[in-house]
């Protein structure tokens, strides 16, 4: 690539972002769909779906929620976890343990997939700060006004 070629970031939705995007009228959902239509890769993974399913068990209308989730999943990719992801998971687990840091097993799988595919993690979860090499964004915060950026 030449010096003037830019690539668009690709995004991996953590559980908190995917959960907030399920509602059809969610501003986060609109932003995700807008970015996807602009050619940006947006996805999630099965560990996130597992965490979300644990939460769905507690909602008043689980089937309605699952139907809304199914519609959202037509707009985002569900990336697979594979042997390469497992290897990176092991490296992350070992590194965190050596440094006395802890992440949930799901978060380590999410981090391994993000590292493997060079994805930005969309999360509100400060736990990922234990892995400073992984880029993260929080789209639940208001977008900065371009006039305010120096």
Backbone as JSON, one array per atom type, in Angstrom:
{
  "sequence": "XXXXXXXXXXXXXXXXXXXXXXXXXXXXXXXXXXXXXXXXXXXXXXXXXXXXXXXXXXXXXXXXXXXXXXXXXXXXXXXXXXXXXXXXXXXXXXXXXXXXXXXXXXXXXXXXXXXXXXXXXXXXXXXXXXXXXXXXXXXXXXXXXXXXXX",
  "N": [[0.83, -1.18, 0.0], [0.44, 2.23, -0.72], [1.59, 5.43, 0.61], [-0.66, 7.03, 0.85], [-2.87, 5.52, 1.04], [-5.62, 4.49, 2.87], [-6.99, 2.32, 5.3], [-10.13, 1.07, 6.3], [-11.2, 0.69, 9.61], [-12.07, -2.39, 11.2], [-14.65, -3.81, 13.15], [-15.3, -5.43, 16.27], [-17.94, -6.47, 18.08], [-18.42, -6.33, 21.49], [-20.15, -7.92, 24.22], [-21.68, -6.0, 25.66], [-22.05, -3.93, 23.79], [-23.31, -5.27, 21.64], [-25.65, -6.13, 22.93], [-26.86, -3.65, 23.55], [-27.42, -2.79, 21.01], [-29.48, -4.32, 20.09], [-32.19, -3.46, 20.27], [-34.5, -2.24, 17.91], [-34.75, 0.54, 17.52], [-32.47, 1.63, 18.52], [-29.87, 4.0, 18.92], [-27.23, 3.15, 18.72], [-27.46, 0.83, 17.19], [-28.34, 1.96, 14.78], [-26.04, 3.4, 14.11], [-24.19, 1.3, 13.77], [-25.31, -0.07, 11.56], [-25.21, 1.95, 9.68], [-22.41, 2.33, 9.44], [-21.71, -0.19, 8.47], [-23.0, -0.19, 6.0], [-21.42, 1.68, 4.8], [-19.28, 0.23, 4.12], [-17.68, -0.76, 6.13], [-16.37, -3.39, 8.08], [-18.26, -5.14, 10.39], [-18.77, -7.05, 13.21], [-19.33, -9.91, 15.38], [-18.88, -12.56, 17.77], [-19.22, -16.06, 18.67], [-18.69, -16.49, 21.51], [-19.56, -14.01, 22.54], [-22.25, -14.14, 21.86], [-22.98, -16.24, 23.52], [-22.66, -15.09, 26.09], [-24.59, -13.1, 25.84], [-26.88, -14.64, 25.56], [-27.05, -15.73, 28.12], [-27.86, -13.49, 29.5], [-30.31, -13.03, 28.23], [-31.93, -14.91, 29.35], [-32.96, -13.65, 31.5], [-34.7, -11.64, 30.74], [-37.99, -10.17, 30.25], [-39.47, -10.89, 27.95], [-38.16, -13.21, 26.38], [-38.2, -14.51, 23.82], [-39.05, -12.53, 22.04], [-36.9, -10.76, 22.28], [-34.85, -12.43, 21.27], [-35.75, -12.63, 18.62], [-35.42, -9.98, 17.76], [-32.65, -9.82, 18.05], [-31.88, -11.72, 16.13], [-32.62, -10.36, 13.8], [-30.83, -8.22, 13.94], [-28.43, -9.64, 13.69], [-28.4, -10.21, 11.01], [-27.26, -8.03, 10.0], [-24.68, -7.91, 10.9], [-21.56, -9.68, 10.97], [-20.92, -12.99, 12.14], [-18.11, -13.97, 13.41], [-15.96, -16.83, 13.23], [-14.41, -18.82, 15.81], [-11.26, -20.27, 15.78], [-8.55, -22.66, 15.39], [-6.27, -21.06, 15.3], [-7.17, -18.85, 16.73], [-7.45, -20.05, 19.2], [-4.78, -20.53, 19.85], [-3.81, -17.91, 20.17], [-5.44, -17.16, 22.29], [-4.34, -18.77, 24.32], [-1.8, -17.55, 24.53], [-2.55, -14.98, 25.4], [-3.82, -15.61, 27.82], [-1.64, -16.7, 29.27], [0.1, -14.46, 29.33], [-1.46, -12.55, 30.76], [-1.8, -13.88, 33.2], [0.87, -14.09, 34.05], [1.37, -11.41, 34.53], [-0.3, -10.94, 36.61], [-2.92, -10.22, 36.09], [-6.43, -10.38, 35.3], [-8.92, -11.68, 33.17], [-12.18, -12.49, 32.01], [-12.99, -15.75, 30.68], [-14.5, -15.58, 28.34], [-13.94, -12.91, 27.57], [-11.2, -13.15, 27.05], [-11.29, -14.83, 24.81], [-12.61, -13.14, 23.01], [-10.71, -11.1, 22.87], [-8.58, -12.55, 21.75], [-9.6, -13.21, 19.22], [-9.96, -10.62, 18.21], [-7.3, -9.76, 18.12], [-6.26, -11.64, 16.32], [-7.69, -11.08, 13.94], [-7.22, -8.44, 13.61], [-9.0, -6.47, 14.69], [-10.99, -3.77, 15.96], [-12.15, -3.53, 19.2], [-15.41, -3.02, 20.17], [-16.59, -1.77, 23.02], [-17.74, -1.25, 26.4], [-16.35, -2.08, 28.45], [-13.92, -1.85, 30.8], [-12.09, -3.77, 31.42], [-10.65, -4.74, 29.25], [-8.53, -3.03, 29.06], [-6.36, -4.21, 30.14], [-5.01, -5.27, 28.1], [-3.27, -3.47, 26.35], [-2.43, -3.34, 23.69], [-4.56, -3.87, 22.1], [-6.84, -2.25, 20.14], [-9.59, -0.25, 21.19], [-12.94, 0.96, 21.25], [-15.65, 2.98, 22.4], [-18.8, 3.1, 21.57], [-21.08, 3.86, 22.82], [-20.92, 6.26, 23.91], [-21.48, 9.75, 23.27], [-20.93, 10.84, 19.88], [-17.96, 12.62, 19.06], [-18.05, 16.09, 18.4], [-17.01, 17.31, 15.31], [-16.05, 19.93, 15.25], [-15.02, 20.28, 17.73], [-12.68, 18.88, 17.81], [-9.25, 19.19, 17.89]],
  "CA": [[0.0, 0.0, 0.0], [1.15, 3.49, -0.78], [1.46, 6.24, 1.81], [-1.93, 7.74, 0.92], [-3.95, 4.55, 1.11], [-6.06, 4.25, 4.23], [-7.92, 1.2, 5.41], [-11.17, 1.28, 7.29], [-11.14, -0.24, 10.74], [-13.12, -3.4, 11.33], [-15.08, -3.76, 14.54], [-15.81, -6.61, 16.94], [-18.87, -6.07, 19.13], [-18.45, -7.03, 22.76], [-21.51, -8.22, 24.66], [-22.42, -4.8, 26.04], [-22.44, -3.2, 22.58], [-24.3, -6.05, 20.9], [-26.89, -6.07, 23.69], [-27.47, -2.33, 23.39], [-27.82, -2.6, 19.62], [-30.58, -5.23, 19.74], [-33.43, -2.71, 20.07], [-34.53, -1.69, 16.55], [-34.65, 2.01, 17.5], [-31.26, 1.99, 19.24], [-28.91, 4.83, 18.18], [-26.05, 2.33, 18.46], [-27.8, -0.03, 16.05], [-28.33, 2.81, 13.57], [-24.64, 3.7, 13.8], [-23.57, 0.08, 13.25], [-25.83, -0.32, 10.22], [-24.66, 3.03, 8.84], [-20.99, 2.03, 9.19], [-21.67, -1.38, 7.63], [-23.38, 0.25, 4.64], [-20.29, 2.45, 4.28], [-18.22, -0.7, 3.77], [-16.9, -1.15, 7.3], [-16.7, -4.72, 8.6], [-18.77, -5.12, 11.75], [-19.15, -8.4, 13.56], [-19.24, -10.38, 16.75], [-18.45, -13.95, 17.79], [-20.07, -16.94, 19.46], [-18.61, -16.23, 22.95], [-20.43, -12.87, 22.85], [-23.63, -14.63, 21.8], [-23.19, -17.04, 24.74], [-22.88, -14.16, 27.19], [-25.87, -12.44, 25.62], [-27.93, -15.62, 25.85], [-27.18, -15.81, 29.58], [-28.68, -12.34, 29.89], [-31.66, -13.18, 27.68], [-32.68, -15.74, 30.29], [-33.52, -12.8, 32.56], [-35.62, -10.62, 30.23], [-39.41, -10.52, 30.37], [-39.93, -11.54, 26.72], [-36.93, -13.7, 25.75], [-38.34, -14.82, 22.39], [-39.08, -11.24, 21.32], [-35.51, -10.29, 22.27], [-34.11, -13.28, 20.32], [-36.17, -12.25, 17.27], [-34.74, -8.71, 17.46], [-31.24, -10.17, 17.9], [-31.74, -12.39, 14.83], [-32.65, -9.31, 12.76], [-29.55, -7.51, 14.02], [-27.34, -10.5, 13.21], [-28.38, -10.13, 9.55], [-26.49, -6.83, 9.68], [-23.3, -8.07, 11.35], [-20.97, -11.0, 10.75], [-20.52, -13.76, 13.33], [-16.82, -14.56, 13.04], [-15.69, -18.08, 13.95], [-13.22, -19.06, 16.62], [-10.61, -21.43, 15.19], [-7.32, -23.12, 16.06], [-5.4, -19.88, 15.45], [-7.72, -18.06, 17.84], [-7.12, -20.78, 20.43], [-3.36, -20.3, 20.15], [-3.7, -16.56, 20.7], [-6.08, -17.22, 23.61], [-3.34, -19.29, 25.24], [-0.79, -16.52, 24.75], [-3.16, -13.92, 26.21], [-4.01, -16.17, 29.16], [-0.33, -16.8, 29.9], [0.59, -13.11, 29.57], [-2.22, -11.94, 31.84], [-1.48, -14.58, 34.45], [2.24, -13.69, 34.42], [1.31, -10.03, 35.02], [-1.25, -10.86, 37.72], [-4.17, -9.62, 35.6], [-7.49, -11.36, 35.08], [-10.04, -11.4, 32.26], [-13.05, -13.66, 31.9], [-12.64, -16.6, 29.54], [-15.13, -15.0, 27.13], [-13.18, -11.72, 27.15], [-9.93, -13.58, 26.44], [-11.6, -15.31, 23.45], [-12.89, -11.94, 22.23], [-9.42, -10.45, 22.65], [-7.8, -13.37, 20.82], [-10.17, -13.02, 17.88], [-9.64, -9.24, 17.79], [-5.88, -9.73, 17.78], [-6.08, -12.47, 15.13], [-8.28, -10.45, 12.76], [-6.9, -7.01, 13.65], [-10.29, -5.8, 14.88], [-11.18, -2.85, 17.07], [-13.21, -4.04, 20.07], [-16.4, -2.05, 20.62], [-16.9, -2.22, 24.39], [-17.73, -0.31, 27.53], [-15.67, -2.87, 29.47], [-12.56, -1.39, 31.08], [-11.2, -4.92, 31.62], [-9.77, -4.91, 28.09], [-7.34, -2.18, 29.2], [-5.26, -5.11, 30.51], [-4.34, -5.61, 26.84], [-3.2, -2.15, 25.72], [-2.15, -3.42, 22.26], [-5.82, -4.05, 21.39], [-7.62, -1.0, 20.06], [-10.96, -0.32, 21.69], [-13.76, 2.16, 21.17], [-16.93, 2.9, 23.09], [-19.77, 3.82, 20.75], [-22.24, 4.25, 23.6], [-20.7, 7.66, 24.24], [-21.83, 10.6, 22.11], [-19.86, 11.07, 18.91], [-17.39, 13.96, 19.24], [-18.36, 17.09, 17.35], [-15.75, 17.6, 14.58], [-15.58, 21.28, 15.58], [-14.32, 20.23, 19.02], [-11.43, 18.16, 17.66], [-8.17, 20.13, 17.51]],
  "C": [[0.87, 1.23, 0.0], [0.89, 4.32, 0.46], [0.1, 6.92, 1.94], [-3.13, 6.81, 0.98], [-4.33, 4.36, 2.58], [-7.01, 3.06, 4.22], [-8.93, 1.53, 6.49], [-11.0, 0.25, 8.39], [-12.29, -1.23, 10.64], [-13.4, -3.55, 12.82], [-15.66, -5.07, 15.03], [-16.66, -6.14, 18.12], [-18.72, -6.95, 20.35], [-19.91, -7.15, 23.18], [-22.31, -6.95, 24.98], [-22.87, -4.0, 24.82], [-23.5, -3.96, 21.78], [-25.65, -5.98, 21.61], [-27.61, -4.75, 23.54], [-27.97, -2.08, 21.97], [-29.01, -3.45, 19.22], [-31.88, -4.46, 19.47], [-33.43, -2.04, 18.7], [-34.36, -0.17, 16.48], [-33.4, 2.52, 18.21], [-30.35, 2.87, 18.37], [-27.64, 4.05, 17.84], [-26.29, 1.42, 17.27], [-27.77, 0.77, 14.75], [-26.89, 3.11, 13.15], [-23.93, 2.48, 13.21], [-24.02, -0.19, 11.82], [-25.29, 0.72, 9.24], [-23.21, 2.74, 8.46], [-20.86, 0.81, 8.27], [-22.0, -1.01, 6.18], [-22.28, 1.07, 3.98], [-19.1, 1.54, 3.96], [-17.33, -1.14, 4.92], [-17.34, -2.53, 7.76], [-17.1, -4.6, 10.06], [-19.23, -6.54, 12.08], [-19.06, -8.66, 15.05], [-18.78, -11.83, 16.69], [-19.33, -14.75, 18.74], [-19.9, -16.72, 20.97], [-19.48, -15.04, 23.38], [-21.89, -13.32, 22.85], [-23.96, -15.49, 23.02], [-23.46, -16.13, 25.94], [-24.24, -13.47, 27.06], [-27.03, -13.39, 25.94], [-28.12, -15.8, 27.36], [-28.03, -14.65, 30.1], [-30.11, -12.45, 29.41], [-32.53, -14.0, 28.62], [-33.41, -14.9, 31.34], [-34.51, -11.76, 32.06], [-37.05, -11.12, 30.27], [-39.91, -11.29, 29.16], [-38.72, -12.07, 25.94], [-37.08, -13.98, 24.25], [-38.4, -13.55, 21.55], [-37.66, -10.68, 21.19], [-34.69, -11.1, 21.27], [-34.48, -12.94, 18.88], [-35.49, -10.95, 16.84], [-33.24, -8.94, 17.25], [-31.0, -10.81, 16.54], [-31.75, -11.36, 13.69], [-31.35, -8.52, 12.75], [-28.42, -8.34, 13.43], [-27.33, -10.63, 11.68], [-27.54, -8.96, 9.08], [-25.02, -6.93, 10.08], [-22.84, -9.51, 11.11], [-20.77, -11.68, 12.1], [-19.25, -14.5, 12.93], [-16.55, -15.81, 13.86], [-14.42, -18.0, 14.8], [-12.58, -20.32, 16.04], [-9.33, -21.77, 15.96], [-6.34, -21.95, 16.26], [-5.86, -18.99, 16.59], [-7.35, -18.72, 19.17], [-5.67, -20.55, 20.83], [-3.17, -18.91, 20.76], [-4.34, -16.45, 22.08], [-5.06, -17.7, 24.65], [-2.26, -18.28, 25.55], [-1.32, -15.41, 25.65], [-3.32, -14.4, 27.65], [-2.69, -16.2, 29.92], [0.2, -15.41, 30.26], [-0.14, -12.45, 30.74], [-1.89, -12.57, 33.19], [-0.1, -14.17, 34.97], [2.24, -12.28, 35.03], [0.32, -9.85, 36.17], [-2.56, -10.19, 37.35], [-5.17, -10.73, 35.3], [-8.5, -10.82, 34.08], [-10.91, -12.66, 32.27], [-12.62, -14.48, 30.69], [-13.25, -16.06, 28.25], [-14.34, -13.8, 26.65], [-11.84, -12.1, 26.54], [-10.17, -14.13, 25.04], [-11.88, -14.14, 22.52], [-11.58, -11.24, 21.89], [-8.57, -11.23, 21.65], [-8.31, -13.21, 19.4], [-9.85, -11.62, 17.36], [-8.18, -9.14, 17.37], [-5.63, -10.48, 16.46], [-6.54, -11.74, 13.86], [-8.01, -8.96, 12.67], [-8.17, -6.15, 13.7], [-10.22, -4.83, 16.04], [-12.34, -3.4, 17.9], [-14.12, -2.88, 20.45], [-16.9, -2.52, 21.97], [-17.02, -1.04, 25.33], [-16.9, -0.9, 28.67], [-14.22, -2.42, 29.65], [-11.59, -2.55, 31.27], [-10.23, -5.1, 30.46], [-8.54, -4.0, 28.15], [-6.13, -2.99, 29.66], [-4.46, -5.52, 29.28], [-4.22, -4.33, 26.0], [-2.89, -2.19, 24.21], [-3.43, -3.57, 21.44], [-6.58, -2.74, 21.34], [-9.06, -1.23, 20.49], [-11.65, 1.02, 21.46], [-15.05, 1.9, 21.92], [-17.92, 3.75, 22.31], [-21.04, 4.14, 21.52], [-22.12, 5.7, 24.05], [-21.09, 8.51, 23.04], [-20.63, 10.77, 21.18], [-19.29, 12.47, 19.15], [-17.81, 14.86, 18.07], [-17.05, 17.42, 16.65], [-15.2, 18.98, 14.88], [-14.77, 21.3, 16.86], [-12.97, 19.54, 18.94], [-10.38, 19.15, 17.18], [-7.35, 19.58, 16.37]]
}
